Amino acid sequence: MINECLARIRRVVAVIVAATLALCLLPPMASQAGAEALEADGNSLGLRQTRRLISLAQPQLADPAGWAADILWSLQFSGIPLTPENVCAMIATVDQESNFKANPQVEALGRRSLEALKVKLDGSDFKSLVLRSLFAADPSIKRNLFARLRRARTERDIDMAYRKLVGEVLTVESIIRLDRDYGLGAAEFFEAQNEITTIGSMQVSVASALEFERRYLRRALYFEDIYRVRDYLYTRRGGLLAGTRQLLGYKSGYASKLHRFADYNAGRYSSRNAAFQWVVSKIDDAELVLDGDLLIYRGQSISSRTSQSERAINRIDKKHGLGLGAKAIRQDLSREKEFEFTETATYVKLIEIYRSNYGTDPPFARVPQIKLESVKLDRPLTTEWFARRVDHRYRRCLGRIG
C-alpha cells in the first residue's frame, strides 16, 4: 500500500513538474508586461476572418485554420486584444519570417554554418582557443560535427548537431576544466557556439527567450533548460507565443507599427533609441551610427567601454553645462532597453536642447540602420529592409479586412 501511494505521489509530482516547465516560456499577462495592446480600437477578429487572411497571404498553406487558432490563442493568452492591427501584425511577421513554417528549411544552411564554424576555429579569440583545445583531444569529434553540419537542412538540424557535439565532448572532467581553467559554464559556452540564434515560425531571438527564462527561473540555465526552450520555439504554438511577446508584449509609444517591426529585428526600443542618437548627432554635430544601441554590449551585459553615442552625450553635458556627469549619464543610458528611459534626466535635457535649437519636437522613432549578419542570409540585408517588408505585408493584410 505504501509503495503504491509513493508511486502515485511520484506520478502527480511528475505531472506538476512537466506542467511547470511547459509554462516557463509563457509571457506575463498584459497588466504585468505593460503590453501596448490597447493602442488600437476596433472589432476583434475571429477564427474565420483570421483563417481567411492567412489563406490570402499564403494560398497553398495546408492548415490555415490551425495557424489562425494558434495566433488568436497566443494573443489572447498574452492579454493582447484580437484587433485587426494586432492580428495583421502577427500574420505579416510570420509570413515574412517563415512563410508559415514552424521549422523552416533554409537553402545551403548547413554549408554556411560549417563555413562559420571554420572561421571561428581559425580565430585567435579566447573561445576559439577553448574550442580548438576540446577538439584536439579527439579529432573524430570534429569530423562528426562537420559531417552533421553538411547534412543540415533546417535550424533544428543545426541544433541537434551541436547537441551531439555536447554529448561527445562533455564529461564530468571537461565540465570541471571549462569552469576551473577558463571560467566558463559548459552550457553557456556551447550555446554561444551555436550559429542558429533565431528560430521557429517567427524567428524569435533565442537569447531573448533564454533571458526571459532566466528571469522566470531566477537561476543559471543548464543544458536541459536551453534545449527545452529551443524545442518549444520549434513548435507552432511555442514559436507564435514567444513571437507575440517579442513583437507586441511591451509598451512602445510608437505611432506606427513600422517601428515595432524594426524593434522585432533589432531589439526593443531600438527605433526610439536610434531617434535619440539622431538628436545627439544634431546637437553635437557628430557622425553617429544610428543603430539603436546607446551603449556597447557583450552578449546581454553592458561593456565598460564608452560608445560614440555616450562620448557625444558627455561632450554635450560639458558644453551646455547640464550638470549631469559621466556617472549619471551612464546610469541613465543603462535604461535604454526600458520604456522609462524617456523619463531620465539625460533624455529629457537633450530633447529640451533640441527643441530650443530648432523650435520643434524631434522624431520619437527612426528605423535603425543595421546591416544584418546571419548564416541564414545569402545576400546583404538591413533592419530597414526587414521592417519595410513586414510593414508592406501588414498594410496589405489590413486592406483585406472588410
VEXDREN-2710 file (C-alpha; in Angstrom, 1 decimal):
% VEXDREN-2710
k/r/px/py/pz
1/MET/0.0/0.0/0.0
2/ILE/2.8/2.4/1.0
3/ASN/4.7/1.7/-2.3
4/GLU/1.5/2.2/-4.3
5/CYS/0.9/5.6/-2.6
6/LEU/4.5/6.6/-3.2
7/ALA/4.3/5.7/-6.8
8/ARG/1.1/7.7/-7.1
9/ILE/2.7/10.7/-5.4
10/ARG/5.7/10.5/-7.8
11/ARG/3.3/10.5/-10.8
12/VAL/1.5/13.5/-9.5
13/VAL/4.8/15.3/-8.9
14/ALA/6.0/14.5/-12.4
15/VAL/2.8/15.9/-13.9
16/ILE/3.2/19.1/-11.8
17/VAL/6.9/19.5/-12.8
18/ALA/6.1/18.9/-16.5
19/ALA/3.3/21.5/-16.4
20/THR/5.5/24.0/-14.7
21/LEU/8.3/23.5/-17.2
22/ALA/5.8/23.9/-20.1
23/LEU/4.7/27.3/-18.6
24/CYS/8.2/28.6/-18.3
25/LEU/8.2/30.3/-21.7
26/LEU/4.7/31.8/-21.3
27/PRO/4.7/35.6/-21.1
28/PRO/3.2/37.5/-18.3
29/MET/-0.3/38.9/-18.8
30/ALA/-0.6/42.4/-20.3
31/SER/-1.0/44.1/-16.9
32/GLN/2.4/42.8/-15.8
33/ALA/4.2/43.3/-19.1
34/GLY/2.7/46.7/-19.8
35/ALA/1.7/45.4/-23.2
36/GLU/0.7/48.1/-25.6
37/ALA/-2.4/46.1/-26.5
38/LEU/-4.9/48.9/-26.2
39/GLU/-3.3/51.1/-28.8
40/ALA/-5.8/50.2/-31.5
41/ASP/-9.6/50.3/-31.2
42/GLY/-11.8/48.2/-33.4
43/ASN/-13.7/44.9/-33.5
44/SER/-11.9/41.8/-32.6
45/LEU/-11.2/39.3/-35.4
46/GLY/-12.4/35.8/-35.1
47/LEU/-11.2/32.4/-36.3
48/ARG/-12.9/32.6/-39.7
49/GLN/-11.6/36.0/-40.6
50/THR/-8.1/35.2/-39.4
51/ARG/-8.0/32.0/-41.4
52/ARG/-9.1/33.9/-44.5
53/LEU/-6.4/36.5/-44.1
54/ILE/-3.7/33.8/-43.7
55/SER/-5.0/31.9/-46.7
56/LEU/-4.8/35.1/-48.8
57/ALA/-1.2/35.6/-47.6
58/GLN/-0.2/32.0/-48.3
59/PRO/-2.7/30.4/-50.7
60/GLN/-1.0/27.0/-50.7
61/LEU/-0.8/26.6/-46.9
62/ALA/-2.1/23.2/-45.7
63/ASP/-3.6/24.2/-42.3
64/PRO/-4.6/27.9/-42.2
65/ALA/-7.2/27.2/-39.6
66/GLY/-4.6/25.7/-37.2
67/TRP/-2.3/28.7/-37.7
68/ALA/-5.3/31.1/-37.2
69/ALA/-6.3/29.3/-34.0
70/ASP/-2.8/29.4/-32.5
71/ILE/-2.3/33.1/-33.4
72/LEU/-5.5/34.0/-31.7
73/TRP/-4.7/31.9/-28.7
74/SER/-1.2/33.4/-28.4
75/LEU/-2.7/36.9/-28.5
76/GLN/-5.5/36.1/-26.1
77/PHE/-3.2/34.2/-23.6
78/SER/-0.9/37.2/-23.6
79/GLY/-3.7/39.6/-22.8
80/ILE/-3.5/41.3/-26.1
81/PRO/-6.8/42.2/-27.9
82/LEU/-7.6/40.5/-31.1
83/THR/-7.8/43.7/-33.1
84/PRO/-7.2/43.8/-36.8
85/GLU/-3.9/45.7/-36.2
86/ASN/-2.6/43.1/-33.8
87/VAL/-3.7/40.1/-35.8
88/CYS/-2.3/41.5/-39.0
89/ALA/1.0/42.4/-37.3
90/MET/1.3/38.7/-36.3
91/ILE/0.3/37.4/-39.8
92/ALA/2.7/39.8/-41.5
93/THR/5.7/38.9/-39.3
94/VAL/5.1/35.1/-39.6
95/ASP/4.7/35.4/-43.3
96/GLN/7.9/37.4/-43.7
97/GLU/10.0/35.2/-41.4
98/SER/8.9/31.7/-42.4
99/ASN/6.0/31.7/-44.8
100/PHE/4.1/29.9/-42.0
101/LYS/6.5/27.1/-41.3
102/ALA/7.3/26.0/-37.7
103/ASN/10.7/24.7/-38.6
104/PRO/11.6/26.3/-41.9
105/GLN/14.2/24.9/-44.3
106/VAL/16.9/27.3/-45.3
107/GLU/18.8/26.8/-48.5
108/ALA/22.5/26.0/-48.0
109/LEU/22.1/26.4/-44.3
110/GLY/24.4/23.5/-43.4
111/ARG/27.2/24.7/-45.7
112/ARG/27.1/28.3/-44.4
113/SER/27.0/27.0/-40.8
114/LEU/30.1/24.9/-41.4
115/GLU/31.9/27.8/-43.0
116/ALA/31.1/30.0/-40.0
117/LEU/32.4/27.3/-37.6
118/LYS/35.7/27.0/-39.6
119/VAL/36.2/30.8/-39.4
120/LYS/35.6/30.6/-35.6
121/LEU/38.1/27.7/-35.3
122/ASP/40.7/29.8/-37.1
123/GLY/40.2/32.8/-34.8
124/SER/42.6/34.0/-32.1
125/ASP/39.9/34.9/-29.6
126/PHE/39.5/33.1/-26.3
127/LYS/36.6/31.0/-27.2
128/SER/38.2/29.8/-30.4
129/LEU/41.2/28.7/-28.4
130/VAL/39.0/26.8/-26.0
131/LEU/37.1/25.1/-28.8
132/ARG/40.3/24.0/-30.6
133/SER/41.6/22.5/-27.4
134/LEU/38.4/20.5/-26.9
135/PHE/38.7/19.1/-30.5
136/ALA/42.4/18.3/-30.2
137/ALA/41.8/15.5/-27.7
138/ASP/39.8/13.5/-30.2
139/PRO/39.8/14.5/-34.0
140/SER/36.8/12.2/-34.7
141/ILE/34.6/14.6/-32.7
142/LYS/35.4/17.4/-35.1
143/ARG/34.9/15.2/-38.1
144/ASN/31.5/14.1/-36.8
145/LEU/30.3/17.7/-36.2
146/PHE/31.5/18.8/-39.7
147/ALA/29.5/15.9/-41.3
148/ARG/26.3/16.7/-39.4
149/LEU/26.5/20.3/-40.4
150/ARG/27.0/19.4/-44.0
151/ARG/23.8/17.3/-43.9
152/ALA/21.7/20.0/-42.1
153/ARG/18.7/21.4/-43.9
154/THR/16.8/23.1/-41.1
155/GLU/17.6/25.2/-38.0
156/ARG/16.7/22.2/-35.8
157/ASP/19.3/20.0/-37.7
158/ILE/22.0/22.5/-36.7
159/ASP/20.8/22.4/-33.1
160/MET/20.9/18.7/-33.0
161/ALA/24.4/18.7/-34.4
162/TYR/25.6/20.8/-31.5
163/ARG/23.7/18.7/-29.0
164/LYS/25.5/15.6/-30.4
165/LEU/28.8/17.5/-30.0
166/VAL/28.0/18.2/-26.4
167/GLY/27.3/14.5/-25.8
168/GLU/30.6/13.5/-27.3
169/VAL/32.8/16.2/-25.7
170/LEU/31.5/16.7/-22.3
171/THR/32.5/14.5/-19.4
172/VAL/32.5/15.5/-15.7
173/GLU/36.2/16.2/-16.1
174/SER/35.8/18.5/-19.1
175/ILE/33.0/20.4/-17.4
176/ILE/35.2/21.0/-14.4
177/ARG/38.0/22.0/-16.6
178/LEU/35.9/24.6/-18.5
179/ASP/34.8/26.1/-15.2
180/ARG/38.2/25.9/-13.5
181/ASP/40.6/26.8/-16.3
182/TYR/38.5/29.2/-18.3
183/GLY/35.8/30.4/-16.0
184/LEU/33.1/29.1/-18.5
185/GLY/29.9/27.4/-17.7
186/ALA/29.7/24.4/-20.1
187/ALA/26.0/25.1/-21.1
188/GLU/26.8/28.8/-21.7
189/PHE/29.9/28.1/-23.7
190/PHE/28.3/25.6/-26.1
191/GLU/25.2/27.7/-26.5
192/ALA/27.5/30.6/-27.7
193/GLN/28.9/28.3/-30.4
194/ASN/25.5/27.6/-32.0
195/GLU/25.2/29.7/-35.2
196/ILE/21.4/29.5/-35.1
197/THR/20.4/32.5/-33.0
198/THR/16.8/33.0/-34.2
199/ILE/14.4/30.1/-34.7
200/GLY/10.9/28.9/-35.4
201/SER/8.0/30.4/-37.4
202/MET/8.6/33.9/-36.1
203/GLN/12.4/33.6/-36.0
204/VAL/12.4/34.5/-32.3
205/SER/15.7/35.5/-30.7
206/VAL/16.9/32.5/-28.7
207/ALA/18.9/34.9/-26.5
208/SER/15.8/36.9/-25.7
209/ALA/13.8/33.7/-24.9
210/LEU/16.6/32.4/-22.7
211/GLU/16.8/35.8/-20.9
212/PHE/13.1/35.6/-20.2
213/GLU/13.6/32.1/-18.9
214/ARG/16.4/33.3/-16.5
215/ARG/14.2/35.9/-15.1
216/TYR/11.4/33.4/-14.7
217/LEU/13.5/30.7/-13.0
218/ARG/15.9/33.1/-11.2
219/ARG/18.9/30.9/-11.8
220/ALA/21.5/29.9/-14.4
221/LEU/20.3/27.8/-17.3
222/TYR/21.7/24.3/-17.9
223/PHE/21.6/22.1/-21.0
224/GLU/18.2/20.8/-20.3
225/ASP/16.8/24.3/-19.9
226/ILE/18.3/25.5/-23.1
227/TYR/17.2/22.5/-25.1
228/ARG/13.7/22.8/-23.7
229/VAL/13.5/26.5/-24.7
230/ARG/14.7/25.7/-28.2
231/ASP/12.4/22.7/-28.7
232/TYR/9.4/24.8/-27.6
233/LEU/10.3/27.5/-30.1
234/TYR/10.3/25.0/-32.9
235/THR/6.6/24.1/-32.3
236/ARG/3.9/26.2/-34.0
237/ARG/2.3/27.3/-30.8
238/GLY/5.5/27.8/-28.9
239/GLY/7.1/29.9/-31.7
240/LEU/3.9/32.1/-32.0
241/LEU/3.6/32.6/-28.3
242/ALA/7.2/33.7/-27.9
243/GLY/6.9/35.8/-31.0
244/THR/3.8/37.5/-29.7
245/ARG/5.7/38.5/-26.6
246/GLN/8.7/39.8/-28.6
247/LEU/6.5/41.8/-31.1
248/LEU/3.6/43.1/-29.1
249/GLY/4.2/42.3/-25.4
250/TYR/5.6/45.7/-24.4
251/LYS/4.7/49.4/-24.3
252/SER/6.5/51.3/-27.0
253/GLY/4.9/54.7/-27.5
254/TYR/5.2/54.3/-31.3
255/ALA/2.6/55.9/-33.6
256/SER/3.4/53.3/-36.4
257/LYS/3.8/49.6/-36.4
258/LEU/6.8/50.1/-38.7
259/HIS/8.9/50.8/-35.7
260/ARG/7.7/47.7/-33.8
261/PHE/8.7/45.6/-36.8
262/ALA/12.2/47.3/-36.7
263/ASP/12.4/46.6/-33.0
264/TYR/11.5/43.0/-33.6
265/ASN/14.6/42.7/-35.7
266/ALA/16.9/44.9/-33.8
267/GLY/15.8/44.7/-30.2
268/ARG/13.2/46.5/-28.0
269/TYR/13.3/50.3/-28.2
270/SER/15.9/50.3/-31.0
271/SER/13.8/52.6/-33.1
272/ARG/13.3/55.1/-30.2
273/ASN/17.0/55.0/-29.3
274/ALA/18.0/55.5/-33.0
275/ALA/15.9/58.7/-33.0
276/PHE/17.6/59.8/-29.8
277/GLN/21.0/59.1/-31.4
278/TRP/19.9/61.3/-34.3
279/VAL/19.1/64.1/-31.8
280/VAL/22.5/63.7/-30.2
281/SER/24.2/63.9/-33.6
282/LYS/22.3/67.1/-34.4
283/ILE/23.2/68.8/-31.1
284/ASP/26.9/67.6/-31.1
285/ASP/27.4/67.8/-34.9
286/ALA/28.7/64.3/-34.6
287/GLU/28.6/61.4/-37.2
288/LEU/26.9/58.6/-35.3
289/VAL/25.8/55.2/-36.5
290/LEU/22.0/55.2/-35.8
291/ASP/21.9/51.6/-34.7
292/GLY/19.7/52.0/-31.6
293/ASP/22.4/50.9/-29.1
294/LEU/23.5/53.8/-26.9
295/LEU/26.0/51.6/-25.0
296/ILE/28.3/48.8/-26.1
297/TYR/27.2/45.2/-25.2
298/ARG/28.9/41.9/-24.7
299/GLY/26.1/39.4/-25.1
300/GLN/23.4/40.6/-22.7
301/SER/25.8/42.6/-20.5
302/ILE/26.9/46.2/-20.8
303/SER/30.5/46.7/-21.6
304/SER/32.7/49.1/-19.6
305/ARG/33.9/50.7/-22.9
306/THR/32.4/54.0/-23.9
307/SER/30.4/54.2/-27.1
308/GLN/30.4/57.0/-29.6
309/SER/26.9/58.0/-28.5
310/GLU/27.9/58.1/-24.8
311/ARG/31.0/60.2/-25.6
312/ALA/28.9/62.7/-27.6
313/ILE/26.4/63.0/-24.8
314/ASN/29.3/63.7/-22.3
315/ARG/30.5/66.4/-24.6
316/ILE/27.1/68.0/-24.8
317/ASP/26.8/67.8/-21.0
318/LYS/30.0/69.8/-20.6
319/LYS/29.4/72.2/-23.4
320/HIS/25.9/73.1/-22.3
321/GLY/26.6/73.0/-18.6
322/LEU/23.8/70.4/-17.9
323/GLY/25.5/69.2/-14.7
324/LEU/24.7/65.5/-15.4
325/GLY/28.2/64.0/-15.1
326/ALA/29.5/60.9/-16.7
327/LYS/28.3/58.5/-14.0
328/ALA/24.7/59.7/-14.1
329/ILE/24.7/59.6/-17.9
330/ARG/26.0/56.0/-17.9
331/GLN/23.3/55.1/-15.4
332/ASP/20.6/56.7/-17.5
333/LEU/21.8/55.1/-20.7
334/SER/21.8/51.7/-19.0
335/ARG/18.0/52.0/-19.0
336/GLU/17.8/52.2/-22.8
337/LYS/16.0/48.9/-23.0
338/GLU/13.2/50.2/-20.8
339/PHE/10.2/52.3/-21.7
340/GLU/11.0/54.7/-18.8
341/PHE/14.3/55.7/-20.4
342/THR/12.4/58.7/-21.8
343/GLU/11.9/59.9/-18.2
344/THR/15.6/60.1/-17.4
345/ALA/17.4/63.4/-17.0
346/THR/19.7/62.6/-19.9
347/TYR/16.9/62.0/-22.3
348/VAL/14.7/64.9/-21.1
349/LYS/17.5/67.5/-21.1
350/LEU/18.8/66.6/-24.6
351/ILE/15.3/66.8/-26.0
352/GLU/14.9/70.2/-24.4
353/ILE/18.1/71.4/-26.1
354/TYR/16.9/70.2/-29.5
355/ARG/13.5/72.0/-29.0
356/SER/15.3/75.1/-28.0
357/ASN/17.7/75.0/-31.0
358/TYR/15.2/74.0/-33.7
359/GLY/11.8/75.2/-32.4
360/THR/10.1/71.8/-32.9
361/ASP/9.9/68.4/-31.4
362/PRO/12.3/65.8/-32.7
363/PRO/11.1/62.5/-34.1
364/PHE/10.3/60.0/-31.4
365/ALA/11.4/57.0/-33.5
366/ARG/13.5/56.2/-36.5
367/VAL/14.2/52.8/-38.2
368/PRO/17.7/51.9/-37.0
369/GLN/20.4/51.5/-39.6
370/ILE/21.8/48.0/-39.1
371/LYS/23.4/45.5/-41.5
372/LEU/22.2/42.0/-40.8
373/GLU/24.6/39.1/-40.4
374/SER/23.5/35.5/-40.2
375/VAL/24.4/32.1/-41.7
376/LYS/20.8/32.1/-42.9
377/LEU/21.3/35.1/-45.2
378/ASP/22.6/34.6/-48.8
379/ARG/22.9/38.4/-49.5
380/PRO/23.4/41.6/-47.6
381/LEU/20.2/42.8/-45.8
382/THR/19.4/45.5/-43.3
383/THR/16.9/46.1/-40.5
384/GLU/15.2/48.8/-42.6
385/TRP/14.7/46.3/-45.4
386/PHE/13.1/43.8/-43.0
387/ALA/10.9/46.4/-41.3
388/ARG/9.5/47.8/-44.5
389/ARG/8.9/44.3/-46.0
390/VAL/6.9/43.4/-42.9
391/ASP/5.1/46.7/-42.9
392/HIS/4.1/46.2/-46.5
393/ARG/2.6/42.8/-45.7
394/TYR/0.9/44.3/-42.6
395/ARG/-0.8/47.1/-44.6
396/ARG/-1.9/44.6/-47.3
397/CYS/-3.5/42.5/-44.6
398/LEU/-5.3/45.4/-43.1
399/GLY/-6.6/46.3/-46.6
400/ARG/-8.1/42.9/-47.0
401/ILE/-10.3/43.3/-43.9
402/GLY/-13.9/44.4/-44.5
END
